[in-house]
Amino acid sequence: MDNIVETADCLIVIGTALATSYAARIVGNFLVEEKPVIEINLEPCVQVGHTYHVVGKSEEVLPKMFASYHQKLAIPAQQSVNVNTQKTTMKPPT
């Protein structure tokens, strides 16, 4: 699991309450390393660290995010839409 944190620039968490210890541990490791976490969820649950909340249904949000990403890379996409995000910056508990 340490390789995931070492090799990734950020983590995208989609539609989970982090109820399993494995998922919570992965997110926790990213927060400890102060790497961004992008959470796509109807009810965000990650409330610490460099966390960007995208509130909405994943089936609606993800196509918009990828279309916007492809537009920035100049890769043809079917549509491009701005995605509204909320940023929360707090330190993880020690």
Protein Blocks (a to p, Z undefined) as FASTA:
>chain_A
ZZmmmmpmbdcdehiahlafklmmmmmmmmmnopacddddfbdcbfghjddddeddfklm
mmmmmmmmmmmnopacfbdcddddddddddddZZ
